[in-house]
Amino acid sequence: MINIENNTIEKLKLNPAQVLVLGFGALILIGATLLNLPMASVSGKSVGFIDALFTSSSAVCVTGLVVVNTALHWTLFGKIVILILIQVGGLGFMTMATLVALLLGRKITLKDRLIIQEELNQFTLSGLVKLTKYVIISTLMLEALGAFFLSLKFVPIYGVAQGIWFGIFHSISAFCNAGFDIIGTSMELFVSSPIVNITIGLLVIIGGLGYTVYIDITTQKRFKRWSLHTKLVMMVTGILLVLGFFAIMFLEYNNPQTLGELSFGGKILASIFQSIVPRTAGFNSIDMGAITSTSAFIIIILMFIGGSPGSTAGGIKTTTIGAIVLSIISVIRGKKDVEILKRRVSTELVFRAIAVTGIAFSIVILVTMILTITEAGSFLDIVFETVSAFATVGLSRGLTPELTVIGRLVITVTMFIGRLGPLTMAFAFAKKRNENKGVYRYAEERIIVG
């Protein structure tokens, strides 16, 4: 089966990674063209192609960074375009294309399955169409449920029509880990609202776990029967959420510009929310520009790690950091194998985790260096913006609207790379992979490390 799959890939003019790059690129250009229309702006004037491109990229890449206020600048047409881009970008354009094909009764070809496999980070081709159906149905159900609960809060404040619209928009934005808001101040007005914080928080977490994890949890009720992937995702996610909560609670507790003026219950709610959203959903219930430098640095780390593979989240992913930490522990303990829960992690996966982290770190360094030259913001704000763009988070300390044209283009490219993943981009532009695999190996020689 593996040989057949490899031979088929070799015969394709474009490999799956290249198709994904071109597909997402085309979607961004279509969105930018629509948002550049005068009818998309409240002023009746074109926003300019650079800003339209930035906004379209942010929506398709489910990031949430904005150069204009989404609530005030865009008309209903513009907001609907952004919402569609978020939904398609969050699910993946191949998932949406498969939905259309299934509705039209068209056969899903092997080439389509290969692209879906790359997009959803699956190991095999078996069951991909079934998985795609599950992805679409579960997404729509969860978003509808989220919209219902958010509407319970928004309708009494904004009226029936606008309240339901706000509920739908923010539910989709939360589940897709996009972070776009049409309120104008993100969730700062609802910092002490349990229903808003809990609903959006749960949507963000569920959207960032990955569809493979959902299936495993729903079909295998007991922890012992979960796959190692699911166990590792849940363990790392839980650890990051707990550490993030205590860090923000401790560092911002007496800060009058963030948590200081809130009740104890409000502080807990805000701390929980702000430990969730750096997992690649750019909502905020407190002012990001007012948090301490230490809090900003911790959020940068959380953003860089991001969500889990096969989800709507970005970052290097929870399993990647998990594999690296486990390999470090194995080295310290003097073990040859990377082990967890009585299972061994392959060396190939550890190498892949190191490659993903190394490439991601290099991209962040390069983009940060460029922005320190072109932008006037502080170094911390620039690093924050860079990691937020790469991890498709959308949190900002106020730098985004002030970006120069070069800065906006650089951040646009960074969001694009972050959404597709550093390895997918590398594979898209690399020459044939594994062409010498199994043919020969060089002689081994030791080098001194550490």
C-alpha positions in Angstrom: 0.0 0.0 0.0 2.8 2.4 0.9 4.6 1.8 -2.4 1.4 2.4 -4.4 0.8 5.7 -2.5 4.4 6.8 -3.1 4.3 5.9 -6.8 1.0 7.8 -7.2 2.5 10.9 -5.6 5.5 10.7 -7.9 3.2 10.7 -10.9 1.3 13.9 -9.8 2.4 17.1 -11.3 2.0 18.8 -8.0 2.6 17.1 -4.6 -0.1 17.5 -1.9 1.9 20.2 -0.1 2.1 22.3 -3.3 -1.6 21.9 -3.9 -2.3 23.2 -0.4 0.0 26.2 -0.8 -1.6 27.1 -4.1 -5.2 26.4 -2.8 -4.8 28.6 0.3 -3.0 31.3 -1.8 -5.9 31.4 -4.3 -8.5 31.6 -1.5 -6.6 34.5 0.0 -6.5 36.4 -3.3 -10.2 35.9 -3.9 -11.0 37.1 -0.4 -8.6 40.1 -0.8 -10.4 41.0 -4.1 -13.8 40.9 -2.5 -12.7 42.9 0.6 -11.1 45.5 -1.7 -14.4 46.4 -3.2 -15.9 49.7 -2.1 -19.1 47.9 -1.0 -17.1 46.0 1.6 -16.2 49.2 3.5 -18.6 51.4 5.5 -17.0 54.5 4.0 -17.8 53.3 0.5 -14.2 53.6 -0.5 -11.7 50.8 -1.2 -9.6 49.9 1.9 -6.6 49.4 -0.4 -5.3 46.1 -1.7 -2.6 45.7 0.8 -5.0 46.1 3.8 -7.5 43.8 2.0 -4.8 41.2 1.4 -3.7 41.4 5.1 -7.3 41.0 6.3 -8.0 38.2 3.9 -4.8 36.4 4.9 -5.6 36.9 8.6 -9.1 35.4 8.1 -8.1 32.4 5.9 -5.1 31.7 8.2 -7.5 32.0 11.2 -5.3 34.5 12.9 -7.3 37.5 13.9 -4.7 40.3 13.5 -6.4 43.3 12.0 -5.2 46.6 10.5 -8.7 48.2 10.7 -11.4 47.7 13.3 -13.5 44.8 12.0 -16.7 46.1 13.8 -16.4 49.7 12.5 -14.8 49.4 9.1 -16.5 46.6 7.3 -20.1 46.5 6.0 -22.3 43.5 6.5 -21.0 42.3 3.1 -17.4 42.6 4.3 -18.1 40.8 7.6 -19.8 37.9 5.8 -16.9 37.6 3.5 -14.5 37.5 6.5 -16.7 34.9 8.2 -16.8 32.7 5.1 -13.0 33.0 4.8 -12.6 32.0 8.5 -14.9 29.0 8.1 -13.2 27.7 4.9 -9.7 28.5 6.3 -10.4 26.8 9.6 -11.8 23.6 8.1 -9.4 23.7 5.2 -10.2 24.3 1.6 -9.9 20.6 0.6 -12.5 19.8 3.4 -14.9 22.3 1.9 -14.2 21.1 -1.6 -14.9 17.5 -0.5 -18.2 18.7 1.0 -19.2 20.3 -2.3 -18.1 17.1 -4.2 -20.2 14.9 -1.9 -23.2 17.1 -2.3 -22.9 17.0 -6.1 -22.3 13.2 -6.0 -18.8 13.5 -7.4 -16.3 10.7 -6.7 -13.4 11.6 -4.4 -10.3 10.7 -6.3 -7.0 9.3 -5.0 -5.3 12.6 -5.6 -8.0 14.4 -3.5 -7.5 11.9 -0.7 -3.7 12.5 -0.8 -4.3 16.2 -0.4 -6.8 15.7 2.4 -4.3 13.4 4.1 -1.7 16.2 4.1 -4.2 18.8 5.2 -5.6 16.8 8.1 -2.2 15.4 9.2 -3.4 11.8 8.9 -1.1 8.7 8.7 -3.0 6.7 6.1 -5.5 7.2 3.3 -8.1 4.8 4.8 -11.3 6.4 6.2 -10.4 9.9 5.0 -13.8 10.6 3.4 -15.6 9.3 6.5 -13.3 11.6 8.6 -14.0 14.6 6.4 -17.8 14.0 6.9 -17.2 13.8 10.6 -15.2 17.0 10.6 -17.9 18.9 8.7 -20.8 17.7 10.8 -19.2 18.0 14.2 -17.9 21.5 13.3 -21.3 22.8 12.3 -23.0 21.2 15.4 -20.4 22.7 17.8 -20.6 26.1 16.2 -24.4 26.1 16.3 -24.3 25.1 20.0 -21.8 27.8 20.7 -23.9 30.4 18.8 -26.9 29.5 20.8 -25.2 30.0 24.2 -23.5 33.3 23.1 -26.9 34.6 21.8 -28.3 34.1 25.2 -26.0 36.9 26.4 -25.9 39.0 23.2 -29.6 39.1 22.4 -30.7 41.0 25.6 -27.9 43.6 24.9 -27.9 44.0 21.1 -31.4 42.9 20.1 -32.6 39.7 18.5 -31.2 40.0 15.0 -27.9 41.6 15.9 -27.5 39.3 19.0 -28.0 36.1 17.0 -25.6 37.5 14.3 -23.0 38.2 17.0 -23.5 34.8 18.4 -23.0 33.0 15.1 -19.9 35.2 14.1 -18.1 34.8 17.4 -18.9 31.1 17.7 -17.4 30.3 14.3 -14.4 32.6 15.0 -13.8 30.9 18.3 -14.1 27.3 17.1 -11.8 28.1 14.1 -9.4 29.7 16.5 -9.6 32.9 14.5 -10.1 35.6 17.1 -11.9 38.0 14.9 -14.6 40.0 16.7 -17.3 42.4 15.5 -18.0 44.0 18.9 -15.0 46.3 18.5 -13.1 45.6 21.8 -12.9 41.8 21.6 -14.3 40.3 24.8 -13.2 43.1 27.2 -16.8 44.2 27.8 -17.6 40.6 28.9 -14.5 40.0 31.1 -16.7 39.0 34.0 -19.4 37.1 32.0 -19.3 33.4 32.7 -21.4 32.4 29.7 -19.3 34.3 27.2 -15.9 33.3 28.7 -16.8 29.6 29.2 -18.5 29.2 25.8 -15.7 30.9 23.8 -13.1 29.2 26.0 -14.5 25.7 25.3 -14.9 26.4 21.6 -11.3 27.4 21.4 -10.1 24.4 23.4 -12.2 21.9 21.3 -11.2 23.6 18.1 -7.5 23.3 19.0 -7.6 19.6 20.1 -7.9 18.1 16.6 -10.5 15.9 15.0 -8.5 12.7 15.5 -8.7 13.4 19.3 -12.5 13.9 19.2 -13.1 10.6 17.5 -10.8 8.8 19.9 -12.4 10.3 23.0 -16.0 9.7 21.8 -15.4 6.1 20.6 -13.1 5.1 23.4 -14.6 6.2 26.6 -11.7 5.0 28.9 -8.4 6.8 29.1 -6.5 3.5 28.8 -8.0 2.8 25.4 -7.1 6.2 24.0 -4.2 6.3 21.4 -0.9 7.6 22.6 -1.5 10.7 20.4 -4.7 11.5 22.2 -3.2 11.0 25.6 -0.2 13.2 24.8 -2.4 15.9 23.4 -4.7 15.9 26.5 -1.7 15.8 28.9 0.2 18.7 27.3 -2.9 20.8 26.8 -3.9 20.4 30.4 -0.4 21.2 31.7 -0.2 24.4 29.5 -3.7 25.6 30.6 -3.0 25.1 34.3 0.5 26.8 34.1 -0.9 29.6 32.0 -3.7 30.2 34.5 -1.5 30.4 37.6 1.1 32.5 35.8 -1.4 35.2 34.6 -3.3 35.1 37.9 -0.1 35.6 39.9 1.6 38.2 37.6 -1.5 40.3 36.9 -3.4 40.0 40.2 -2.7 43.5 41.4 -2.2 45.2 38.0 -4.9 47.9 38.0 -5.0 47.9 34.2 -5.8 44.2 33.9 -7.0 42.1 36.8 -6.5 44.5 39.6 -10.0 46.1 39.5 -11.9 42.8 39.1 -13.5 40.8 41.8 -11.8 37.6 42.9 -14.2 35.6 40.7 -13.6 37.9 37.8 -9.9 37.5 38.2 -10.2 33.7 38.1 -12.5 33.9 35.0 -10.2 36.3 33.2 -7.0 34.3 34.1 -8.6 31.1 32.8 -9.7 32.9 29.6 -6.3 34.4 28.9 -4.6 31.1 29.5 -6.8 29.5 26.8 -6.8 32.1 24.0 -3.0 32.2 23.4 -3.5 28.6 22.2 -4.1 30.4 18.8 -7.4 32.3 19.2 -6.8 36.0 19.4 -9.6 37.1 21.7 -8.8 39.0 24.8 -10.8 40.0 27.8 -8.0 42.2 29.3 -5.8 44.8 27.6 -2.8 43.0 26.1 -0.9 46.3 25.9 -1.2 46.7 29.7 0.0 43.3 30.8 3.4 43.0 32.4 6.5 42.1 30.4 6.7 38.8 32.1 3.1 37.9 31.3 3.7 39.0 27.7 6.7 36.6 27.5 4.8 33.7 29.0 2.0 34.3 26.4 4.6 34.4 23.7 5.7 30.9 24.8 2.1 29.6 24.9 1.4 31.1 21.4 4.5 29.5 20.0 3.4 26.1 21.2 -0.2 26.6 20.0 -2.8 23.8 19.6 -2.7 20.2 18.4 -2.2 18.6 15.0 -5.2 18.2 12.6 -7.0 21.1 14.4 -7.9 24.7 13.5 -5.0 25.9 15.7 -1.5 27.0 14.7 1.9 27.0 16.5 4.4 24.1 16.5 1.7 22.0 18.2 1.4 20.3 21.6 2.7 16.9 20.4 5.8 18.5 19.0 6.8 20.1 22.3 5.8 16.9 24.0 8.1 14.8 21.9 11.0 17.2 22.4 10.5 17.3 26.2 10.3 13.5 26.3 13.5 13.2 24.3 15.3 15.6 26.8 14.0 13.5 29.7 15.3 10.3 28.0 18.7 11.8 27.5 18.9 12.9 31.1 17.9 9.5 32.3 20.4 7.9 30.0 17.9 6.0 27.9 18.3 5.2 24.2 14.5 5.3 23.5 12.0 8.1 24.0 9.3 6.6 26.2 5.9 7.6 27.6 3.1 5.6 29.2 4.8 2.3 28.4 5.2 3.2 24.7 8.2 4.1 22.6 8.2 7.2 20.3 10.0 6.6 17.0 13.3 8.4 16.3 11.8 9.7 13.1 9.0 11.5 14.9 11.5 13.1 17.3 13.6 14.3 14.3 10.4 15.7 12.8 9.5 17.5 16.0 13.0 19.0 16.2 12.8 20.0 12.5 9.4 21.7 13.0 10.6 23.6 16.1 13.9 24.6 14.5 12.3 25.9 11.3 9.6 27.7 13.3 12.2 29.3 15.6 14.2 30.4 12.6 11.2 32.0 10.9 10.4 33.9 14.1 13.9 35.2 14.4 14.1 36.2 10.7 10.7 38.0 10.8 11.6 39.7 14.1 14.9 41.0 12.7 13.1 42.4 9.6 10.4 44.1 11.7 12.9 45.7 14.1 14.3 47.5 11.0 11.0 48.5 9.5 8.8 49.1 12.5 9.0 51.6 15.4 7.6 49.4 18.1 9.5 48.0 21.1 11.4 44.7 20.8 8.9 42.9 23.1 5.9 44.2 21.1 7.6 43.1 17.8 8.4 39.6 19.1 4.8 39.3 20.4 3.4 40.4 17.0 5.7 38.0 15.1 4.9 34.9 17.2 1.2 35.8 17.2 1.3 35.9 13.4 3.3 32.8 12.9 1.2 30.8 15.4 -2.0 32.3 13.8 -3.1 33.6 17.2 -4.2 37.2 16.6 -3.3 38.7 19.9 -1.5 42.1 19.6 -0.1 44.7 21.9 -1.3 47.5 19.6 1.4 47.2 16.9 -0.8 45.8 14.0 -2.6 49.0 12.9 0.8 50.9 13.0 2.6 48.5 10.7 4.3 49.9 7.6 3.5 48.5 4.2 6.6 46.3 4.4 5.6 45.2 7.9 2.1 44.3 6.7 3.4 42.2 3.8 5.9 40.5 6.1 3.2 39.6 8.7 0.9 38.4 5.8 3.6 36.0 4.6 4.2 34.9 8.2 0.6 34.1 8.8 0.5 32.1 5.6 3.5 30.0 6.6 2.1 29.5 10.1 -1.3 28.3 8.8 0.2 25.7 6.5 3.0 24.7 8.8 6.7 25.1 8.3 7.2 21.5 7.1 4.4 21.7 4.6 5.9 24.9 3.2 9.4 23.3 3.1 8.0 20.2 1.3 6.1 22.4 -1.2 9.3 24.0 -2.3 11.8 21.2 -1.8 12.9 18.7 -4.4 11.8 15.1 -4.4 11.7 13.7 -0.9 13.2 10.3 0.1 14.7 9.8 -3.3 17.8 8.0 -1.8 15.9 6.4 1.2 17.1 2.9 1.7 19.7 3.1 -1.0 22.8 3.8 1.1 23.9 5.1 4.4 27.2 6.9 5.2 29.6 5.7 7.8 28.9 6.9 11.4 31.3 9.2 13.2 31.0 10.9 16.6 31.0 14.6 17.3 31.2 16.3 20.7 27.8 17.9 21.8 27.0 20.1 24.9 
